[in-house]
Amino acid sequence: MNAQKKAEKKKLKEKKNSNKLLAGTLPMVELIDEQVRTSIPEEVVALDKAARKQKNKKLKAQRKAEKKKLKNKLKEKKSSTKAQASAFPMVELIDEQVRTSIPEELVAKVKQAKSKKYIISSNYPYPEQMKNSEYLEEIELLQIQLVKMQAWVKEVGERIVLIFEGRDAAGKGGTIQRFTENLNPRGAKVVALAKPSDTERGQWYFQRYIERLPTKGEIVFFDRSWYNRAGVEHVMGFCTPHEYLEFMRQTPEFERMMVRSGIRFYKFWFSVSREEQLRRFLGRAKDPLKQWKLSPMDVESLGRWESYTKAKEAMLFYTDTADAPWTIVRSDDKKRARLNAIKHILHTIPYDGKDTDVVTAPDSHIVGSAKAIYEHGENPHPHAPADHLHS
């Protein structure tokens, strides 16, 4: 297993070097070299080597001193900010929710975890998170393939829709960011809708989502989607039982129409364990740069784990269809989740110039069907969940 892993790592490194060599042959490189050769002043070029060396040495020492000073200053600032963050209302809310609704043994398990690199959940197939160096090498190569894929989508006029669902703090937003950060935003749009306005509440439920569907040559990423109705709206009582039932009846037909119209349609559910979700919530609450990701409703979801589990099982049973199947992504390790979600898409789209050494099949322990991957306490859907869809 280790030998195979080393061989794969070596292959990826060679591929990365090959891409850099290829970039060096592009016309822009020659243009820059010529510009440098012809336009740099002669007096700069003729500068005495010894004097230049001495100057560089002095500058290096100066930069080192400045860097150390800045590092110390940032360290002090960080400590001060963390102290202020602990006084924010969200910390108190989470502490109260944890105290009243999370099993004590679960809280102890999370708080005793020594490092983020170790996976807490026993249900996850790997004991440690992926190394950052390996992840960065692989993500760069996959993002090059995503750029190729987008060029093909534009050229042939394909339409692609990807929806990202999952519990709070499951890693949906970070994965979308890795998908899109090197794509042309004119043809790759992220849709993250706020709660519906009064006008939208008076419309057919799917209407505001239909307006955001792609035209030819576009890819649309939904950061949460119409499945809000099957999850948070249903659990928190924001829709009526009739609206919920109609959603479950209409969704398979709505998605079937999309697929038959020629849209390539992908549905991702990011599956996070209860332990990892709690660890992320506690981390966000104390981080002033991430506190905005938490709302009182998010915090309340911590205590409604079982209700959201039942809602998820019902949703999968009624909407995991042959035309629009769900793809489950284990996301306790965000790095593995991102890489394998991207691989799943690239592996299934027949774009030109696909590098099969880079675009391999996703890890079946991380990505799979709704019947194959689920968390502790959850069940696959061999039969309709009880007490969920009666009039």
N, C-alpha and C positions, 0 to 999 in steps of 0.2 A: 504493500500500500504506500509506504514512504518513498520507495523507488519510483513508483508511478507518479506520485505527487511531485517529486523532484524533476522528473522528465517533463511533466506538463509545465512546471514553472520555467524550466530552461527553454522550452518551446515558445512560451509567451514572451520571454526576454528577447529571444532571437527575432521574433515577429516585431517587437517594439523597435529594435535596432534597425530592422529592415525598413520599417516605416519612416524612421528618421533619415536613413540613407536616401530613400526615395524622395523625401521632402527636399533634400539637398540638391537634387537635380532639377528642381522647378525653376522656371525663367526668373522669378522674383529674386532668387538667391544671386544669380549672376548680375542682375541689375544693381543690387545693393553693393556687391563687391566692386563693380566698376565705378559706382558713385563715390565710394570711399577712396579708391585709388586716385581718382582724378580731382577730388574737391577738398581733400585735407591740406591745410597750409603746410608749406615746406619746412617752416621753422619748427612746427610741432613734430614733424617726422624726424627732423635732424637733432632733436633734443638729446643732450648727452645722456647715455645709458646710466651712468653712475648717479648723476643728479636725479634722474627719474626714479631710480631704485630707492634712493634716500627719501624722496618725496612720498613715494608710495608707502614706504615703511612708516613714516610719520603719520600719514593719513590713516593707515591701518590701525595704529595704536590709538589714534584719536577716536576712530569709529568704535573700537572695542570699549574704550572708556565711556563713550556716549551710550552704547548699547547696554552696558552694565548699569549705568545710572537710570536709563529708561526702564530696564527690567525691574529694578528695585522700586521705582516709582509706581509701575503698573501693579506690582505685587501688593504694595500698600493700598492702592486704589481698589484692587480686587477684594482685599480683606474688608475694607470699609464698605464696599457695595454689598458684599455678602451679609454683613452685619445689618445693613439697612433692609435688605431683602427679607430677612427673617422676621421683620416687623410687618410685612405686607399682609393684607387680609387673607390671601389665598393660603398662606401657610397655616393659619389658624383653622380655616375651613377644612383643609386636608387632614390636619391633626385630629379634628373632631370626628370627621368621617371614618378615619382609620380606627379611632378608639371605639366607635359605636357599631361599626358594621363589618369590619374585616376580622376574620379569625385570628386569634392571638398568635397561633403557631406560624401562620403565614407572615405576619408582621415581623416576628422574630427571625424567620428564615431570610427575609429580605434585608433586615438591618444587620444581620450577622455576615452577610456576603462581603468578602474582603475586597473584591475588585470587580469592576464592570466587565472585565475580560472573561470572567467565569459565568457560565450559564447557570441560572438558579433552577429552572424547571427540569425535573427528571424526565419529562416527556419529550424534550428536545433531543435530536439525534447526535449532537456534538457537545462535548463538555466545555469547550472554550470558543470564544468568538474568533472569527477569522483575523489573521494578522493584517495590520494596516498596509504594510508594504506589498503584500500579495494582492490585496483588494485594489490598491491604487494602480498597480500594473494592469490588472485585468479590466478594471472599469474604463481605463483610457482606450484600450483596444476595442471594447464593446461600443463605446461612444463613437468611435470612428465608423463602426458598422451602422450605428443609428443614423449618422449623417448620410451614408450611402443609401440607406433605406428610405430616408426622407426624399432624397433626390429622385429615387425611383417612383415614389408615391406621386410626386409632382409631375414627373414625365408621363406616366401612364394614366394619371387622373384617378388614382385610388382614393377611397374615403375610409378612414379608420377612426373608430371610437374605442377608447379605453376608459373603463370606470374603476375607481379605486375605493373600496369599502373596507371596513374593519372597525374594531373597537377603538375608543380614544387611545392615543399614544401608541398605535400599532405600527407606525412608520410609513403611512401613506404619502404624506407630503414630501418627505425626504426622498422617497423613491421617484415620485413625479419630477422632482428637481433634477435628479440624476438622469432621467430620461430626456429632459428638455434643455439642460444647460448649454448644450452645444448645437441645438437645432435652430433653424431659422424661425423666429417667433411669428413671422407672417403666415407660415404654414403649419405651425404647431401651437395650438391654443390650449391654455389651461382654464377650465371653468370651475369656479368655486362659488356657488351661489349663496347669498345670505338668505335669511328667512323670507318667505313670500310677502309681497306688499298686499294691500287690500285689493288692488286690481287683480293681482295674480291669484289670490285666494278665491276670487269669483270665476276663474277660468277652469277649464279641464286640467286635471292635475299635471299631465305630461306636457302641457302646452309650452311652458317656459323653458323646458329642456329641449323640445323639438327645435325651438328658435336657435339653439346653440349647436345643432348637429352640423357636421362638415359638408362643404361643397367639394367638388373634384380637386384632388391634389392636397387635401388638408388632413391633419391628424388632430383630434380633439381629446384632451385628457380631462375627465371629470373627477375632481377632488371631492368626493361624495357626490351622490347623484339622486335619481328618483327613489333609490332604496332608503332614503331618509324615512319614508313612510313606513317601511317594514321594520325599521329599527327604532330610532329615537322618538319619532312621532307616536308610534304605537306604544312603546314602553312608558313614555312620559305623559300619555293621554292627550297629545296635541291633535289627534284626528279621531273621528268617531269610529265605532266598530264597523258601520256600513262603509265608510271611506276606506278603511283598512281591507275589508273583504273585497271591495271593488278593485283595489290596487292589486291584490293577489290574483284576481281573475283576469284583469286586463294586461298585466305586465308580460306574461308569456306571448300574448298576441302582438302587443306593441313591439317587443324585441324581435319576434319572428318577421314582422313587416320590415323592420330595419335591415335585417340580414338578407331577406329576399330582394330588397331594393338594391343590394350590391355593397352594403357597408360591411367592412371587416370589423367585427364586434368582439371585444374582450372584456371579461368581468373578473377582476381580481378581488379576493377577500384576504386581507392581511390578518393572519391568526397569531395573536400574542397570548402568552400564558398569563394567568392572574398574578403570579409572582413578578414577572417582568413588567407588566403594566403598572403595578404598585411602585416598583423601583423607579420607573420613569416619571411617575406622578410626583414622587417625593423629590426627585432631582430637579424637575421643572419648577416646583414650588419655591425652591431655594436659589434658583438662578434668575437674576433680574432680566437677563436677555431672553428667557424662555417662559416667563410667567404669563405673557400674553396668550400663550397656547392653552392656558387653562381658564375655564369659565366655571361658575357655580354649578352649571348643569353637568359639565365634565366630571367635577368632583363627586356629584351625586351618583354618577354612573358607577363609581367604585363600589357602592353599596348595593347595586342592582345587577351584580354579575349574573345571577341565575335567571333573572328576567330577560336580560339581553341574550343569554344562551338560548332560552326557549324561542325568542324572536328570531335569532339566527337560524335555528333548526327549521322553523316553519318557513322562513324565507327560502332556504336552500331547497326544501322539499317541493315547493310550488314553483320556483323560478329557475331551477337547475335543469334546463331542457336540452334536447339534442341540438336545437338551433342556436341556443345561447347558453352554453355550459359555464359554470363557475370554475375558476382556477384558484385554489387555495395556496397561499404562500406563508410558510412559517416565518415569523418575523422577530423572534427573540434575539436573533443576531441580524441587525439591520443590514450589515454589509452583504451577508449571504442572500438575504431577501432581495436586495436591489439587483445584485448580479444575476440572480436566477429569474427574476421577473423580466429583466431585459432580454436574457437568453431565450425565454419562452416566446416572446414576441418575435425576435429575430429568426428563431428557428422555424417558425410557422409561416413567415412571409417570404415569398419567392422573389426577392429583389435581386437586381443585377449586381455582380461583383461581390457576392457573399463569400467571406473567407471562412471556410468550414473548419479550419484549425482553431479559430477564435470562437465562432458561433457553434458551440457544441450543444447537445441536448441538456436541458436544465437538470439539476440534481433532484432525483425523484424523492429524496428524503425531505427536500425543502418545498418543492412545487408538485402539486398533484390535484386529483379530483376531489370533490366534496365527500365522496365515499371513502377516500384513502387517507385524508389528513384532517385531524381535528384535535382539539385540546382536551386535557384531562377534565372529566365531567361533562363533556359534550359527546354527542352521538352522531354517526352518519345517519342518513335518512332512508332507511329501508321501508318505513311506513309513515303515514301522516302523524305529526305530533299531536298529542291530545290537548284538548281545551284551548285551541288556538283559532280555529276557523269555523265556529258555529255562529249562526245568525243571532 
